[in-house]
């Protein structure tokens, strides 16, 4: 391909996701479990426990880096709202998005790996999160090896992982099929006019 043609090809609709394990998360997990179970309705990020201060710092750093990559902007003034979600057996989150925020996210405190019942298929996605392509019917025009062939992506969470994505993306959290509780901290990041 010549240079003139090559310069005409660009990615028009990228959707950036962040998914990683912050350094030192192993040392904080048990404290975060205790705090979440003590007051599950509270905004866990508003406390002053050392584990909470660590998590706030990690979220702030991740959001700052994400915004530089995704929006090409250095944004120092953003607000994070958080609430703890404790999922019992069969709990799930129907399809939703967050139109009142700029970014959404989840920090996974605990993610059980066992399946309570033995009648489930071996490919069940217990507590996984599915994301739908926000561009309706985009996959209908896809061809072989097209990155838009699959209209949804599934992320199987792990404890100690932070996941951030644009709030306009629809997501669904699969039922917790374990006998154990899953504990996660759901985030809304408000930027600029969203505050």
C-alpha positions in Angstrom: 0.0 0.0 0.0 1.5 3.4 -0.9 1.9 6.1 1.6 -1.0 8.2 0.3 -3.4 5.3 0.6 -2.0 4.3 4.0 -2.6 7.8 5.5 -6.3 7.6 4.6 -7.0 4.6 6.8 -7.8 5.4 10.4 -9.8 3.9 13.3 -13.0 6.0 13.5 -14.8 4.3 16.4 -12.4 3.0 19.0 -13.8 2.1 22.5 -11.1 1.9 25.1 -11.3 -0.3 28.2 -9.0 -0.5 31.1 -8.6 -3.8 33.0 -5.7 -4.5 35.3 -4.6 -5.5 38.8 -3.3 -2.5 40.8 0.1 -3.1 42.5 -0.3 -4.3 46.1 -3.9 -5.4 45.8 -3.3 -8.7 47.6 -2.4 -6.9 50.9 -5.6 -4.8 50.8 -8.3 -7.4 49.9 -9.1 -8.7 53.4 -9.5 -5.1 54.7 -11.8 -4.2 51.8 -13.9 -7.3 52.4 -14.3 -6.4 56.1 -15.2 -2.8 55.3 -17.7 -3.9 52.5 -19.5 -6.4 54.8 -19.7 -3.9 57.7 -21.6 -1.3 55.8 -22.7 -2.5 52.3 -24.9 0.5 51.6 -22.2 3.1 52.2 -19.8 4.8 49.7 -16.8 2.7 50.6 -14.4 5.3 49.0 -15.5 8.0 51.5 -13.7 6.3 54.4 -10.2 7.0 55.7 -9.0 3.4 56.3 -5.6 2.7 54.7 -7.1 0.2 52.3 -9.6 2.8 51.1 -7.0 5.5 50.7 -4.9 3.0 48.7 -7.9 2.1 46.5 -8.8 5.8 46.0 -5.3 6.6 44.9 -5.2 3.6 42.5 -8.6 4.6 41.0 -7.5 8.3 40.6 -4.3 7.3 38.9 -6.1 4.9 36.6 -8.8 7.4 35.6 -6.2 10.1 34.9 -4.2 7.7 32.7 -7.4 6.5 31.0 -8.6 10.0 30.2 -5.2 10.9 28.7 -5.4 7.8 26.4 -9.2 7.8 25.6 -10.0 11.6 25.5 -6.5 13.0 24.9 -7.0 15.3 27.9 -5.4 15.8 31.2 -8.4 16.0 33.6 -7.5 16.8 37.2 -11.1 17.6 38.4 -13.2 14.5 38.3 -15.4 12.9 41.0 -15.8 9.2 41.7 -19.0 7.9 43.2 -18.9 4.3 44.5 -21.3 1.8 46.0 -20.6 -1.7 47.2 -22.4 -4.6 45.6 -22.6 -7.9 47.4 -23.9 -10.6 45.0 -25.5 -13.7 46.6 -26.2 -16.9 44.6 -28.2 -16.1 41.5 -27.9 -12.3 41.8 -27.2 -10.5 38.5 -27.3 -7.0 36.9 -29.7 -6.6 33.9 -28.5 -4.7 30.9 -27.7 -1.1 31.8 -25.5 1.8 31.1 -24.8 5.0 33.1 -25.9 8.1 31.2 -25.3 10.3 34.2 -21.5 9.6 34.2 -18.6 9.9 31.9 -16.9 6.6 32.8 -18.1 3.5 34.7 -16.0 1.0 36.5 -15.8 -1.9 38.9 -13.2 -2.9 41.4 -13.5 -6.6 42.2 -12.8 -7.4 45.9 -13.8 -11.1 45.8 -14.8 -13.3 42.9 -15.8 -16.8 43.8 -14.8 -19.5 41.3 -16.9 -22.4 42.5 -20.3 -23.3 41.0 -22.9 -24.3 43.6 -25.0 -26.7 41.5 -23.6 -29.5 39.4 -26.3 -29.3 36.7 -24.8 -26.2 35.0 -23.0 -26.5 31.7 -19.2 -26.3 32.0 -19.2 -23.1 29.9 -21.3 -20.9 32.2 -20.1 -17.4 32.8 -20.7 -17.1 36.5 -20.4 -13.4 37.6 -18.8 -12.4 34.3 -19.6 -9.0 32.7 -20.7 -8.7 29.1 -20.4 -5.5 27.1 -22.4 -4.7 23.9 -21.1 -2.8 21.0 -22.8 0.6 21.3 -23.1 0.9 17.5 -26.3 -0.9 16.8 -26.1 -3.7 14.3 -22.4 -2.9 13.5 -21.6 -6.6 13.3 -24.1 -7.1 10.5 -21.7 -5.7 7.9 -18.6 -7.5 9.3 -16.5 -9.8 7.2 -13.9 -12.5 8.1 -11.4 -11.4 10.8 -13.2 -8.0 11.1 -12.7 -6.7 14.7 -16.4 -5.8 14.8 -17.6 -9.4 14.0 -18.5 -10.1 17.6 -21.2 -7.7 18.9 -20.4 -8.3 22.5 -17.3 -9.1 24.6 -17.2 -11.0 27.9 -14.8 -10.3 30.7 -14.4 -12.9 33.4 -13.4 -10.9 36.5 -10.8 -11.8 39.1 -10.3 -10.5 42.6 -8.1 -7.4 42.8 -8.9 -6.2 39.3 -10.0 -2.8 38.3 -12.2 -2.4 35.1 -13.1 1.0 33.6 -15.0 1.8 30.4 -17.1 4.6 28.8 -20.4 5.0 30.5 -22.4 4.9 27.3 -21.5 1.2 26.8 -24.3 -1.2 27.8 -23.3 -4.0 30.2 -24.8 -7.0 31.8 -23.5 -8.9 34.8 -24.2 -12.6 34.6 -25.7 -14.4 37.7 -23.4 -15.5 40.5 -23.7 -19.3 40.4 -21.5 -19.8 43.4 -22.6 -20.5 46.9 -20.1 -17.8 48.0 -20.7 -14.0 47.9 -19.1 -11.8 45.3 -18.0 -8.4 46.5 -17.4 -5.6 44.1 -17.3 -1.8 44.2 -19.2 -0.2 41.4 -17.9 3.2 40.2 -19.2 6.2 38.3 -16.7 8.8 37.3 -18.1 12.3 36.7 -16.1 14.7 34.6 -16.8 18.4 33.8 -20.5 18.9 33.0 -21.5 15.6 34.6 -20.6 16.8 38.1 
